[in-house]
Amino acid sequence: MEIKSVKIQSNGWLLNGIMSVPNASGNRERELIVEWLKTNTPEPEFTTDELLQQIEDAKPKVVTPLQARLALSQLDSK
């Protein structure tokens, strides 16, 4: 398997953007990543853009009183 990218995750790595590899001995992909890390630097768990998006997503959404009443009336009709 060719390693194109490795991104740090809380319990291991994200390999080539598609495979989550736990940091557990005896795992073939983990051994490949350990060798790769000897000459390469992994990407951080979150990029600056991803962190900014998480902050934006966590902000409370503002609705007008009319939007709130409409949403509540739709709940009443169900």
N, C-alpha and C positions, 0 to 999 in steps of 0.2 A: 504494500500500500504506500502510495506517495503522499507525504505530508506537505500540504500547501499552507495550512494555517493552524495555529493552536491558540485557543483563547482560554484564559483561566476561568474556572468555575468554582463554586464553593466547595464541591466535593471531588474535583478533578479537573478535567479539561474538556473543551469542545473542539473536536478534531475536524478540520476542513469544513467547519460551519454546519455539520450535519450529524456528527456522532458524539454523544456524551460518553466520555471515558472516565470511569471512577479511578481514584488513586488507590488501587488495591493491587497488591503484589500477585503475580501469577496471571495477570491480564496481558495478552499479547500486544494489544494496542498501547497499553500503558508503557510497556517496555520500549516500543518504538518511539513514543513521545519522550521518554527519559533520555534516550540516545539523541533525539532531535534537539532537546533542550541544552545539550552540551555545547552546541555551536549556534543556537538560535535563541531569540527572545520571544516569549509568548505575548499575545495581546492581553491588555487588562480585561477584567471581567466585564466592565462597562466602559464604553467610550464616553467622552464628554457629551456628545449629542444624545446618547441613550440616557444619561443621567438627567439632562435637561428635559427630555421628553417625560421621564418618570415624574419629575417635579411638576411639569405642566399637567400631566394626567391626574396628579393628586390634588390639584387646586379645586376648591369647591366651584361648582358651576352656578352661575347666577341666572335666575329666571325671573320674569316679571310676575306680578300677582295674577295677571290674566293667564299666563302659561301654567301657573300652579293650579288655578281653578279648572282649567281645561284638562290637565292631567288627572286631577282628582275626580272630575266628572266621568272620565273614561274608566277609572277604576270602579266607580259606582255602577256603571252599566254592565259590568262583567259578572 
